[in-house]
Amino acid sequence: MKHSRIFLAFVMGVFFLSSLACFAQDPAATQPAKDKVTDTQVQAPAAKAEDPEGKTFEGAGKEWMVGKVDLDWNAAQTWIKSLGSNWQTPTKDDLEKLFKEVGQKCPIGQDNVWTEQKDKQSAWQFSFYYREVRWAYLDDHGRYGRSVAVRTK
């Protein structure tokens, strides 16, 4: 009986050690080869799109100026008024015509652009990414848009 307990302890010990060996990893196997470059070693820098702020261009029969991004409607209106010289907020129709002419390759980028006021609390935004008109509250910090000014040539 004593020998069978010793034998059983011996077998359990061997089994335990062999299971550890199966789960142990060779440190050399986890290291990438020195002459082989892996995706985790070298990552290409993310391409940064050039911010079009300050760019002027012509399209849909009008002159356009691209303003700052991440503004609420009130800040966008302040910027447009500061330009003087007949610059104004584009209408939904202005932006739709521009999109039909140049598509998503518009110098404005693929941002939501503030357009005319909807009512006392909200204004329209035109999405150059989705090509749709949405609305947002004038001071909704979760729905910022890009300021864009337009004037007749």
C-alpha positions in Angstrom: 0.0 0.0 0.0 2.9 2.3 0.9 4.5 1.6 -2.5 1.3 2.3 -4.4 1.0 5.7 -2.8 4.6 6.5 -3.7 4.1 5.3 -7.2 0.9 7.3 -7.5 2.7 10.5 -6.2 5.5 9.8 -8.7 3.0 9.4 -11.6 1.2 12.6 -10.6 4.5 14.5 -10.3 5.6 13.3 -13.8 2.2 14.3 -15.2 2.3 17.7 -13.5 5.8 18.4 -14.8 5.0 17.3 -18.3 2.0 19.5 -18.4 4.1 22.5 -17.3 6.6 21.7 -20.1 3.7 21.8 -22.6 2.6 25.2 -21.6 6.1 26.7 -21.2 7.2 28.9 -24.1 10.7 29.1 -25.4 11.7 32.7 -25.0 13.6 32.6 -28.3 10.4 31.6 -30.0 8.5 34.7 -28.9 11.2 37.1 -30.1 11.0 38.1 -33.7 13.9 37.1 -35.9 16.5 39.9 -36.2 16.5 39.8 -40.0 12.8 39.6 -40.3 10.6 42.7 -39.9 7.1 42.2 -38.5 4.0 44.4 -38.6 4.4 45.1 -34.9 8.0 46.2 -35.2 7.4 48.8 -37.9 4.2 50.7 -38.5 3.8 53.2 -41.2 2.8 56.7 -39.9 -0.8 57.5 -40.4 -1.3 59.7 -43.4 -2.3 63.2 -42.3 -4.7 65.0 -44.6 -3.8 68.6 -45.2 -6.2 70.9 -43.4 -7.9 73.0 -46.1 -8.5 76.0 -43.7 -8.0 79.3 -45.5 -8.2 77.8 -48.9 -10.3 79.6 -51.5 -11.6 78.1 -54.7 -14.4 78.5 -57.3 -17.2 76.0 -57.8 -20.9 75.9 -58.6 -20.6 79.5 -60.0 -19.4 80.9 -56.7 -16.3 81.7 -54.7 -15.7 79.6 -51.6 -13.5 80.0 -48.5 -12.8 77.1 -46.2 -12.8 78.0 -42.5 -12.0 76.2 -39.3 -13.3 72.8 -38.4 -14.9 71.9 -35.0 -16.9 75.0 -34.5 -20.4 75.3 -33.3 -22.8 77.3 -35.5 -22.5 80.5 -33.6 -18.7 80.5 -33.9 -18.9 79.8 -37.6 -21.2 82.7 -38.1 -18.8 85.0 -36.2 -16.0 84.0 -38.5 -18.1 84.5 -41.7 -19.1 88.0 -40.6 -15.5 88.9 -39.9 -14.6 88.3 -43.5 -16.8 91.2 -44.8 -16.9 91.6 -48.6 -20.2 90.0 -49.2 -19.2 86.6 -47.7 -22.2 84.6 -46.3 -23.2 81.2 -45.0 -23.8 78.8 -47.9 -27.4 77.6 -48.3 -28.2 73.9 -48.5 -28.8 74.4 -52.3 -25.3 76.0 -52.7 -23.7 73.0 -51.0 -25.7 70.4 -53.0 -24.7 72.1 -56.3 -21.1 72.2 -55.2 -21.3 68.5 -54.3 -22.8 67.6 -57.7 -20.0 69.5 -59.4 -17.0 68.2 -57.5 -18.2 65.3 -55.3 -16.2 64.1 -52.3 -13.0 65.5 -53.9 -14.2 69.0 -52.8 -11.4 71.2 -51.3 -13.6 71.4 -48.2 -12.9 67.8 -47.3 -15.4 65.3 -46.1 -16.6 67.4 -43.1 -20.0 68.4 -42.0 -20.4 72.0 -43.2 -22.7 74.5 -41.4 -25.4 75.9 -43.7 -28.5 78.0 -43.1 -30.3 78.2 -39.8 -33.3 75.8 -39.4 -35.0 77.6 -36.5 -34.1 79.5 -33.4 -32.3 76.6 -31.8 -30.8 74.6 -34.7 -29.1 74.9 -38.1 -28.5 72.6 -41.1 -25.3 70.8 -41.8 -24.3 69.3 -45.2 -22.2 66.1 -45.0 -19.7 65.8 -47.8 -19.0 62.3 -46.6 -22.5 61.0 -46.7 -24.0 63.6 -49.1 -26.9 64.3 -46.9 -28.4 67.2 -45.0 -28.7 66.9 -41.2 -29.5 69.3 -38.5 -27.8 70.1 -35.2 -28.4 72.5 -32.3 -26.6 75.8 -32.6 -24.5 75.2 -29.5 -24.3 71.4 -29.6 -20.7 70.6 -28.8 -21.2 67.0 -29.9 -22.1 68.1 -33.5 -19.4 70.6 -34.5 -19.0 71.4 -38.2 -16.7 73.2 -40.5 -17.2 76.8 -41.3 -17.4 77.7 -45.0 -18.1 81.1 -46.5 -19.5 81.7 -50.0 -20.0 84.7 -52.2 -21.1 85.4 -55.8 -18.2 85.9 -58.2 
